[in-house]
Every structure is written in C-alpha cells, then in structure tokens.
Amino acid sequence: MEVSIGDVVMPGDTVKDITTITKKETIILGPGLRREADTVYAYKAGVLKKTEPAVYYVDSYQKRYVPNRGEHVVGIVTQKGGDIFKVDIGASEQASLSYLAFEGATKKNRPDIQVGDLVFAKLLVASKDMEPELVCVDSHGKEKKLGILSSEGMLFTCSLSLIRKILNHNSPLFNMLARNQAFEVAAGMNGRVWVKARTIQETIAIATAILAAEYAPLSDIKKLCSDIEKTLLLTQSGNMD
Amino acid sequence: MDMSEETPQSEYILRPMNCELNQLSMPDGSAMLMQGNTAVIAGIYGPVEAKLQKMIYDKASVEVSYSPIKGPTKVDDRMTEMYIKETCEAAIIVTFHPATAICINVQELEDSGGMLACTINAACLALINAGIPMKFTIAAINCMIQKDSEDIILDPDNIQLQEAKAEFTFAFDSMDKNVICCYTTGCFTETEFLKTMDRCKQASQYVFDFYRNLVKKYANVI
C-alpha cells in the first residue's frame, strides 16, 4: 500500500512522496524507513512524519532501546574491572565506560564508582556490529550534566516514545512542573528516567506526572500538572497534622 | 458455538477477531489475540543478547517457544514452534540487529480450531508492537474442505472441523500476497488445493486491514 506524510504506516508500505521529489537537497531517511532500488519502504508500524527540509521517519512505539551515537542514556554500572566499567543501558549488549572518561579523572585519580551506581552518559560509539561505548565528558573534557547520579533519586523505566515526547522542545510538561516544585531529572533516550526532588512525595509525584503524560494529549498536560500539585499539597498538609 | 457461518453468503467472512496489544509489562512487545474462541497470547523480547551457541554473527537469531495450555511441550508443539520461527524469520529483517536474539513466546489460551493461524497472527502483532524491523506483515488463514458437500469453509471452528476432509493453513505476506507458510492435513486434489489457497488469499486482506486499524487505534498515543 502507498502512504504519504501523516498516515499510519505498516511494515512493507511504500512511501510515494519521496520518490517524486527532484530537489537538490539531500533526502534523509530516518528510523523506520529503508530504500530498496528506487522505492522507499517502511519497516516499522507507526506514523510517517517529515521535518524540514527533507527528513523522513516513522514515529513508532517501542520499549527496547537500540543505541544511537550521540544520545544521552541512563545506565546502571554492572561490572568494575581493569580500565573500564560495564554499564547496562537496556540495549542488547552492555556498554563500556572508561574510567578516564570522567571530568578530572587521571590514572591516579580514579572516579569513585561502585557496582549498582547510576550514570548519565553519552554514547560515543554505537554501531550494530560493535559494543557501545559511553563517555561522561564532552569534547572539552567538562562533565556538564553528565556523570554519576545520586543514590537519593528514583529510577523508573518507560517507553521510548514517551521519552521522545517529554524531551521534545515543545513539550510543556517540565516547564509546568517546575513552576511550583524544585526537582532534578535525567531522562535517558533508553527509556530510563531518574528523578530527585526535595521530598519523597514530590519525587513520586513527578514520576507519576511523567508516566501519566504518555496517554495525555498536549492540551491536557496543564490540567494534569495542576491536579498532581493539588494532590501533593493535600498529602503534605495531611503529614503536618 | 455459532453455526450460522455455514450460510453460503458468509463464506468469505472469518470469525470475529479481537486483539489487545501491550497487555504484558515485561516483554518489549505483546499481543493477545482471539479469533472466534481460539485465543493466544504472544510476547516478544528483542533484540536481546544472544546465547553464545545460538549467536549468528551477521544476523539476529529468532527463537520461538510455544507453550500449550496443559502439559509439557510435545512433538506437535515443536512443529508449531518451527512454523512460527520460519514464518516470522521471513518477515523480520534479521540483518538489522546482527549477533542478537529475538525471542518469541506464545502461550495457548484456548483452542477451538485454527490454532496455528492464530499463533502466527498473534506473533506478527507482537512483532509490530515491539517495533522489530520487518519487511512486511503476515496474515495466516485457516480453512477446510467439508467431507460430503466438498464446500470450502474459511476459519472453521472445532465442531465444523469434525466434518473436515482436509484442513489447510496458509500464511501470506502483505506486499505481494505470496505464500510464506503452508500446512495441510488430509486428502485433497491439486485443484482443491489451489482453490483453497486462492480463497485464503482473498480473506487475508481482511486480516491486514484488521492489523492496520489496530495500529491506527494506538498510533495517536505516540
């Protein structure tokens, strides 16, 4: 079946709009699309989307993470030994993280990381034939927001499409929540979210808000946030009595 | 049991299909499918790390486990597993995730005819839900030839199957409607075989439309 932008696509559908374009711009086929000779096929079920100038992709629901270079992920350290840590990022293979890939780390000054710690890291190498490799520094050797996540926070998992939804610049969720609560959040593209707020109640409330955003349309998010704030106020006043 | 399907004008109609996606929280994709009173639940894990013996360095290995409603897995169930494996492997683009494993787990819930077709359809829906790269989707159709009247009945139930001369299960791909899987029992002639295949091919469109409507229903969440 032939489909065009905005349609629901199924694996095996052909995308017709791409083939007729004769612009000079290079066309980029994103996730969910593949080319065979002159035809573009979808290989995932979802919604076909296009971003200007000519990037085409299929937005699909997925829970399993497939590493992509440059993405930020939340990982759990599973093994310590020699020069590298092994980190579980929810992909088919464990990622490696060098102990030198932290800010200010030298051979003598090793970072203090134990098995079970959470790290927020960036994928330096991600290819289907190779083991993924993580770093906790940018190209200037600075940590910025990367590094170990404190054990006082809470970790939970959600679908990959939800992560894309909340990390979208147009998403009002975090701005709404941040108006009345102070919290820290690290959302990895691998579907893991780490949250830390001032109290346990607030942390749980924020986690609930993020998970509830999956099935809420953009217009309902404002109401969702105020509902959660109200409930939070009630529980807090209940604690004081 | 609904016997009204014997009426000639409903010959092309399959038993009603019901499906719920993503019911299970642990697997990466799952589908619970009912075709008439036949029900199965399928869960997919993948792409996950492959065991060393089963690892194929240039493609993903597909592992299927089928559990019957009672008792341990028997030889017949192993055959079902093989049918699911070969059929799904034809659809999955295995080269996209080399050296990994894609595990398909199917649990039988109730058998009232057309079990193999139902398991293949459920596995396909679970693969769609898990976001596994696929060349096309698959629709499996079960049908039979009646003993006395020589009529072809599509998607028969248990009671209808008791009067069967031969039973067929065909799986088709969504692109060219080619046969990818064929399972037959009983005696039949070549013309009968081709006729049933043609009838199933027409009916497969109904299943593909069902898949698309299902995805449309949950696509607004994305």
Interface residues (C-beta under 8 A of the other chain):
Chain A: M1 V8 M10 P11 G12 R34 Y41 Y43 K44 A45 G46 V47 D59 S60 Y61 Q62 K63 R64 V66 S92 E93 K128 D129 S161 K165 E214 Y215
Chain B: N22 D28 G29 Y45 G46 P47 V48 E49 A50 A91 I93 F96 H97 P98 A99 T100 A101 I128 N129 A130 G131 P133 M134 K135 F136 T137 D173 S174 M175 F208 Y211 R212 V215 K216 Y218 A219 V221 I222
